[in-house]
């Protein structure tokens, strides 16, 4: 692990000045931390605030940037105003990432910074990730991929550095809870966020509220599903107040990227 970390430090140091897209997740935190460690104020760490990010994740990012004295900025824009995004096509993430990288490029050009870094790791290459195409088109550097970091490597390195979110569960944007083809609007995102925030009060760490209009399908770790059943009436009443008329518990339990399965199957068939 120390050898990989040294390789990562040397690679980022070779860039001399960078902009890092920061979300508060463990991947981009590791890149931001290492960039700040080896480049100091020549590493500009930028968080994009949009409707699809939980407020608590924004707060976490701010706390981390303050703790480690990042050269930190925030930008804000509406993803729902991005052309082709709100209609929720299967390549929605492409449009989201393209907009993000365009925003970062404006700042990089103004600050005379050549390189923009993201937090993608090797494991991201195995899932359906249309945002990777945007990264390639915009010539974004992915130092974790270049240095061979898996997700486990990222967490191990973050733990070695003592980063507070080394074991934080993956937190994809709220739009990922809405099936492709179903339009995304602010109200739906607020319902999802409120539902997941409420469920976490029961102690769940991994939780998803899959949004099907007036119906919510709840996912938690399979071994904890009994807690949902034991508190179903209370949960149902709260979800009714949020705006859901029907609530389902997914018996399979939590699985990241579940709504991508049909897309991946179709891709495999085409291959």
C-alpha beads as a LAMMPS data file, in Angstrom:
LAMMPS data file: protein, C-alpha beads

271 atoms
270 bonds

1 atom types
1 bond types

-500.0 500.0 xlo xhi
-500.0 500.0 ylo yhi
-500.0 500.0 zlo zhi

Masses

1 110.0

Atoms # bond

1 1 1 0.000 0.000 0.000
2 1 1 2.824 2.418 0.866
3 1 1 4.286 1.888 -2.595
4 1 1 0.958 2.731 -4.250
5 1 1 0.562 5.828 -2.103
6 1 1 4.085 6.956 -3.042
7 1 1 3.246 6.417 -6.707
8 1 1 0.065 8.469 -6.303
9 1 1 1.921 11.266 -4.539
10 1 1 4.628 11.369 -7.212
11 1 1 2.086 11.389 -10.043
12 1 1 0.033 14.227 -8.595
13 1 1 3.174 16.172 -7.702
14 1 1 4.253 15.956 -11.349
15 1 1 1.133 17.891 -12.366
16 1 1 2.420 20.942 -10.407
17 1 1 -0.973 22.682 -10.269
18 1 1 -4.372 20.973 -10.269
19 1 1 -8.093 21.423 -9.838
20 1 1 -9.755 18.508 -8.036
21 1 1 -13.459 17.732 -8.307
22 1 1 -14.438 17.032 -4.695
23 1 1 -17.690 15.468 -3.446
24 1 1 -16.920 14.452 0.130
25 1 1 -16.812 10.772 -0.831
26 1 1 -13.776 8.727 0.114
27 1 1 -12.336 8.572 -3.436
28 1 1 -12.259 12.305 -4.122
29 1 1 -11.265 12.949 -0.506
30 1 1 -8.163 10.796 -0.919
31 1 1 -7.203 12.582 -4.149
32 1 1 -7.874 15.988 -2.573
33 1 1 -5.880 15.096 0.538
34 1 1 -2.868 13.799 -1.390
35 1 1 -2.969 16.732 -3.831
36 1 1 -3.071 19.200 -0.942
37 1 1 -0.285 17.287 0.813
38 1 1 2.135 17.392 -2.119
39 1 1 1.075 20.623 -3.848
40 1 1 -0.237 22.770 -1.006
41 1 1 -2.241 25.740 -2.249
42 1 1 -1.503 24.767 -5.857
43 1 1 -4.201 22.117 -5.404
44 1 1 -7.560 23.837 -5.815
45 1 1 -10.314 21.645 -4.347
46 1 1 -13.809 22.354 -5.688
47 1 1 -17.197 21.084 -4.538
48 1 1 -20.225 21.467 -6.813
49 1 1 -23.470 22.069 -4.914
50 1 1 -26.533 20.840 -6.812
51 1 1 -30.029 19.540 -6.043
52 1 1 -28.908 15.918 -6.260
53 1 1 -26.449 15.965 -3.330
54 1 1 -27.575 15.464 0.262
55 1 1 -27.046 18.477 2.499
56 1 1 -25.225 16.303 5.037
57 1 1 -22.716 15.257 2.364
58 1 1 -22.040 18.922 1.611
59 1 1 -21.513 19.555 5.323
60 1 1 -19.115 16.606 5.540
61 1 1 -17.114 17.950 2.598
62 1 1 -16.864 21.342 4.267
63 1 1 -15.709 19.814 7.540
64 1 1 -13.032 17.743 5.787
65 1 1 -11.761 20.710 3.783
66 1 1 -11.544 22.784 6.946
67 1 1 -9.805 20.036 8.960
68 1 1 -7.093 19.554 6.356
69 1 1 -6.868 23.195 5.298
70 1 1 -7.701 22.548 1.660
71 1 1 -7.562 25.427 -0.797
72 1 1 -11.312 24.959 -1.095
73 1 1 -14.109 26.553 -3.111
74 1 1 -17.727 25.798 -3.852
75 1 1 -19.652 26.339 -7.030
76 1 1 -23.412 26.050 -7.423
77 1 1 -25.635 25.336 -10.388
78 1 1 -28.789 23.397 -11.217
79 1 1 -28.374 19.958 -12.741
80 1 1 -32.087 19.977 -13.546
81 1 1 -31.426 22.801 -15.993
82 1 1 -28.829 20.792 -17.918
83 1 1 -30.123 19.875 -21.359
84 1 1 -31.016 16.162 -21.575
85 1 1 -30.481 15.567 -17.847
86 1 1 -33.932 15.980 -16.283
87 1 1 -35.534 13.611 -18.811
88 1 1 -33.347 10.936 -17.185
89 1 1 -31.944 9.047 -20.179
90 1 1 -29.737 6.008 -19.591
91 1 1 -26.663 8.180 -20.172
92 1 1 -27.840 10.854 -17.721
93 1 1 -24.504 10.778 -15.895
94 1 1 -22.717 11.764 -19.089
95 1 1 -24.548 15.095 -19.188
96 1 1 -24.044 15.653 -15.472
97 1 1 -20.300 15.027 -15.599
98 1 1 -19.888 17.045 -18.798
99 1 1 -21.428 20.055 -17.085
100 1 1 -19.268 19.562 -13.989
101 1 1 -16.067 19.293 -16.003
102 1 1 -17.004 22.355 -18.057
103 1 1 -17.472 24.320 -14.831
104 1 1 -14.141 23.100 -13.471
105 1 1 -12.444 23.908 -16.792
106 1 1 -13.612 27.526 -16.581
107 1 1 -11.992 27.847 -13.170
108 1 1 -8.848 26.016 -14.281
109 1 1 -8.426 28.329 -17.256
110 1 1 -8.915 31.407 -15.109
111 1 1 -6.344 30.155 -12.568
112 1 1 -3.944 29.021 -15.319
113 1 1 -4.152 25.396 -14.163
114 1 1 -3.600 22.685 -16.783
115 1 1 -4.900 19.564 -15.062
116 1 1 -8.296 18.611 -13.657
117 1 1 -8.451 15.495 -11.466
118 1 1 -11.319 13.218 -10.492
119 1 1 -11.647 10.424 -7.933
120 1 1 -12.455 7.496 -10.216
121 1 1 -10.883 4.170 -9.229
122 1 1 -10.359 0.893 -11.093
123 1 1 -13.602 -0.643 -9.812
124 1 1 -15.550 2.145 -11.516
125 1 1 -14.465 0.744 -14.877
126 1 1 -16.518 -2.409 -14.299
127 1 1 -19.909 -0.746 -13.830
128 1 1 -22.085 1.159 -16.293
129 1 1 -20.510 4.625 -15.988
130 1 1 -21.353 6.973 -18.881
131 1 1 -19.651 9.726 -16.916
132 1 1 -16.328 8.091 -17.767
133 1 1 -16.906 9.022 -21.424
134 1 1 -17.273 12.646 -20.384
135 1 1 -14.027 12.414 -18.408
136 1 1 -12.246 11.026 -21.463
137 1 1 -13.672 13.703 -23.772
138 1 1 -12.711 16.507 -21.381
139 1 1 -9.233 15.022 -20.788
140 1 1 -9.764 14.662 -17.054
141 1 1 -6.970 12.943 -15.146
142 1 1 -7.884 9.950 -12.957
143 1 1 -4.801 9.415 -10.787
144 1 1 -6.341 6.583 -8.748
145 1 1 -6.933 4.593 -11.931
146 1 1 -3.470 5.409 -13.273
147 1 1 -1.919 4.138 -10.027
148 1 1 -4.059 0.991 -9.917
149 1 1 -6.213 1.811 -6.895
150 1 1 -9.249 -0.388 -6.309
151 1 1 -12.018 0.751 -3.963
152 1 1 -10.457 -1.352 -1.208
153 1 1 -7.097 0.293 -1.843
154 1 1 -8.741 3.702 -1.559
155 1 1 -10.304 2.819 1.786
156 1 1 -7.051 1.295 3.064
157 1 1 -5.070 4.395 2.072
158 1 1 -7.701 6.692 3.577
159 1 1 -7.505 4.724 6.816
160 1 1 -3.696 5.004 6.850
161 1 1 -4.023 8.776 6.497
162 1 1 -6.711 8.854 9.184
163 1 1 -9.333 10.368 6.888
164 1 1 -12.688 10.508 8.727
165 1 1 -14.716 9.082 5.848
166 1 1 -12.493 6.067 5.105
167 1 1 -15.428 3.731 5.776
168 1 1 -18.221 5.978 4.498
169 1 1 -20.662 4.045 2.287
170 1 1 -20.874 5.036 -1.357
171 1 1 -23.327 7.902 -1.830
172 1 1 -24.282 8.273 -5.489
173 1 1 -26.437 11.237 -6.415
174 1 1 -30.136 11.170 -5.546
175 1 1 -31.091 10.901 -9.216
176 1 1 -29.709 7.353 -9.210
177 1 1 -32.762 6.288 -7.172
178 1 1 -35.108 7.146 -10.057
179 1 1 -35.544 4.609 -12.912
180 1 1 -34.205 5.686 -16.278
181 1 1 -36.870 7.323 -18.395
182 1 1 -38.745 8.759 -15.409
183 1 1 -38.293 12.540 -15.395
184 1 1 -36.346 14.008 -12.480
185 1 1 -37.744 16.992 -10.599
186 1 1 -36.917 18.792 -7.383
187 1 1 -39.906 17.357 -5.501
188 1 1 -38.876 13.754 -6.248
189 1 1 -35.323 14.435 -5.064
190 1 1 -36.615 16.010 -1.854
191 1 1 -38.877 13.011 -1.173
192 1 1 -35.997 10.582 -1.654
193 1 1 -33.678 12.606 0.581
194 1 1 -36.276 12.943 3.322
195 1 1 -37.091 9.237 3.204
196 1 1 -33.471 8.128 3.416
197 1 1 -32.726 10.628 6.163
198 1 1 -35.648 9.268 8.194
199 1 1 -34.639 5.613 7.686
200 1 1 -31.126 6.352 8.943
201 1 1 -32.636 7.242 12.324
202 1 1 -33.196 3.486 12.766
203 1 1 -29.450 2.943 12.529
204 1 1 -29.241 1.821 8.898
205 1 1 -25.952 2.669 7.204
206 1 1 -26.669 1.410 3.698
207 1 1 -30.112 2.594 2.637
208 1 1 -31.808 3.454 -0.653
209 1 1 -35.277 4.774 -1.386
210 1 1 -35.998 3.784 -4.977
211 1 1 -38.525 6.243 -6.343
212 1 1 -41.403 5.050 -8.541
213 1 1 -43.696 8.058 -8.522
214 1 1 -46.063 7.588 -5.577
215 1 1 -44.393 4.284 -4.644
216 1 1 -41.156 3.896 -2.688
217 1 1 -39.157 0.687 -2.641
218 1 1 -36.875 0.553 0.367
219 1 1 -33.521 -1.209 0.412
220 1 1 -31.388 -1.842 3.498
221 1 1 -28.764 -4.496 4.246
222 1 1 -30.477 -7.880 4.007
223 1 1 -29.627 -8.925 7.549
224 1 1 -31.415 -5.830 8.862
225 1 1 -34.645 -6.120 6.868
226 1 1 -36.449 -7.445 9.939
227 1 1 -36.117 -3.981 11.484
228 1 1 -38.157 -2.591 8.591
229 1 1 -40.881 -5.178 9.104
230 1 1 -40.940 -4.613 12.860
231 1 1 -41.447 -0.864 12.332
232 1 1 -43.413 -1.024 9.113
233 1 1 -46.526 0.853 10.275
234 1 1 -44.469 3.719 11.661
235 1 1 -42.336 3.843 8.504
236 1 1 -45.400 3.664 6.277
237 1 1 -47.056 6.558 8.106
238 1 1 -43.932 8.695 7.837
239 1 1 -43.531 7.912 4.148
240 1 1 -47.186 8.828 3.596
241 1 1 -46.430 12.221 5.109
242 1 1 -43.440 12.576 2.792
243 1 1 -45.732 11.975 -0.171
244 1 1 -45.523 8.250 -0.917
245 1 1 -48.830 6.390 -1.122
246 1 1 -47.306 2.930 -1.423
247 1 1 -44.240 1.438 0.271
248 1 1 -42.434 -1.774 -0.598
249 1 1 -39.556 -3.494 1.163
250 1 1 -37.082 -5.040 -1.257
251 1 1 -36.548 -8.625 0.023
252 1 1 -33.220 -8.857 -1.790
253 1 1 -31.841 -6.094 0.380
254 1 1 -29.459 -3.274 -0.428
255 1 1 -27.414 -3.441 -3.625
256 1 1 -25.584 -0.528 -5.180
257 1 1 -26.447 0.237 -8.811
258 1 1 -29.521 -1.988 -8.856
259 1 1 -31.304 0.179 -11.414
260 1 1 -28.346 -0.302 -13.779
261 1 1 -28.884 -4.047 -14.092
262 1 1 -31.204 -3.954 -17.074
263 1 1 -28.900 -1.518 -18.829
264 1 1 -25.848 -3.716 -18.233
265 1 1 -27.753 -6.815 -19.419
266 1 1 -28.708 -5.029 -22.630
267 1 1 -25.097 -3.974 -23.167
268 1 1 -23.931 -7.572 -22.669
269 1 1 -26.507 -8.799 -25.210
270 1 1 -25.288 -6.223 -27.757
271 1 1 -21.723 -7.425 -27.248

Bonds

1 1 1 2
2 1 2 3
3 1 3 4
4 1 4 5
5 1 5 6
6 1 6 7
7 1 7 8
8 1 8 9
9 1 9 10
10 1 10 11
11 1 11 12
12 1 12 13
13 1 13 14
14 1 14 15
15 1 15 16
16 1 16 17
17 1 17 18
18 1 18 19
19 1 19 20
20 1 20 21
21 1 21 22
22 1 22 23
23 1 23 24
24 1 24 25
25 1 25 26
26 1 26 27
27 1 27 28
28 1 28 29
29 1 29 30
30 1 30 31
31 1 31 32
32 1 32 33
33 1 33 34
34 1 34 35
35 1 35 36
36 1 36 37
37 1 37 38
38 1 38 39
39 1 39 40
40 1 40 41
41 1 41 42
42 1 42 43
43 1 43 44
44 1 44 45
45 1 45 46
46 1 46 47
47 1 47 48
48 1 48 49
49 1 49 50
50 1 50 51
51 1 51 52
52 1 52 53
53 1 53 54
54 1 54 55
55 1 55 56
56 1 56 57
57 1 57 58
58 1 58 59
59 1 59 60
60 1 60 61
61 1 61 62
62 1 62 63
63 1 63 64
64 1 64 65
65 1 65 66
66 1 66 67
67 1 67 68
68 1 68 69
69 1 69 70
70 1 70 71
71 1 71 72
72 1 72 73
73 1 73 74
74 1 74 75
75 1 75 76
76 1 76 77
77 1 77 78
78 1 78 79
79 1 79 80
80 1 80 81
81 1 81 82
82 1 82 83
83 1 83 84
84 1 84 85
85 1 85 86
86 1 86 87
87 1 87 88
88 1 88 89
89 1 89 90
90 1 90 91
91 1 91 92
92 1 92 93
93 1 93 94
94 1 94 95
95 1 95 96
96 1 96 97
97 1 97 98
98 1 98 99
99 1 99 100
100 1 100 101
101 1 101 102
102 1 102 103
103 1 103 104
104 1 104 105
105 1 105 106
106 1 106 107
107 1 107 108
108 1 108 109
109 1 109 110
110 1 110 111
111 1 111 112
112 1 112 113
113 1 113 114
114 1 114 115
115 1 115 116
116 1 116 117
117 1 117 118
118 1 118 119
119 1 119 120
120 1 120 121
121 1 121 122
122 1 122 123
123 1 123 124
124 1 124 125
125 1 125 126
126 1 126 127
127 1 127 128
128 1 128 129
129 1 129 130
130 1 130 131
131 1 131 132
132 1 132 133
133 1 133 134
134 1 134 135
135 1 135 136
136 1 136 137
137 1 137 138
138 1 138 139
139 1 139 140
140 1 140 141
141 1 141 142
142 1 142 143
143 1 143 144
144 1 144 145
145 1 145 146
146 1 146 147
147 1 147 148
148 1 148 149
149 1 149 150
150 1 150 151
151 1 151 152
152 1 152 153
153 1 153 154
154 1 154 155
155 1 155 156
156 1 156 157
157 1 157 158
158 1 158 159
159 1 159 160
160 1 160 161
161 1 161 162
162 1 162 163
163 1 163 164
164 1 164 165
165 1 165 166
166 1 166 167
167 1 167 168
168 1 168 169
169 1 169 170
170 1 170 171
171 1 171 172
172 1 172 173
173 1 173 174
174 1 174 175
175 1 175 176
176 1 176 177
177 1 177 178
178 1 178 179
179 1 179 180
180 1 180 181
181 1 181 182
182 1 182 183
183 1 183 184
184 1 184 185
185 1 185 186
186 1 186 187
187 1 187 188
188 1 188 189
189 1 189 190
190 1 190 191
191 1 191 192
192 1 192 193
193 1 193 194
194 1 194 195
195 1 195 196
196 1 196 197
197 1 197 198
198 1 198 199
199 1 199 200
200 1 200 201
201 1 201 202
202 1 202 203
203 1 203 204
204 1 204 205
205 1 205 206
206 1 206 207
207 1 207 208
208 1 208 209
209 1 209 210
210 1 210 211
211 1 211 212
212 1 212 213
213 1 213 214
214 1 214 215
215 1 215 216
216 1 216 217
217 1 217 218
218 1 218 219
219 1 219 220
220 1 220 221
221 1 221 222
222 1 222 223
223 1 223 224
224 1 224 225
225 1 225 226
226 1 226 227
227 1 227 228
228 1 228 229
229 1 229 230
230 1 230 231
231 1 231 232
232 1 232 233
233 1 233 234
234 1 234 235
235 1 235 236
236 1 236 237
237 1 237 238
238 1 238 239
239 1 239 240
240 1 240 241
241 1 241 242
242 1 242 243
243 1 243 244
244 1 244 245
245 1 245 246
246 1 246 247
247 1 247 248
248 1 248 249
249 1 249 250
250 1 250 251
251 1 251 252
252 1 252 253
253 1 253 254
254 1 254 255
255 1 255 256
256 1 256 257
257 1 257 258
258 1 258 259
259 1 259 260
260 1 260 261
261 1 261 262
262 1 262 263
263 1 263 264
264 1 264 265
265 1 265 266
266 1 266 267
267 1 267 268
268 1 268 269
269 1 269 270
270 1 270 271
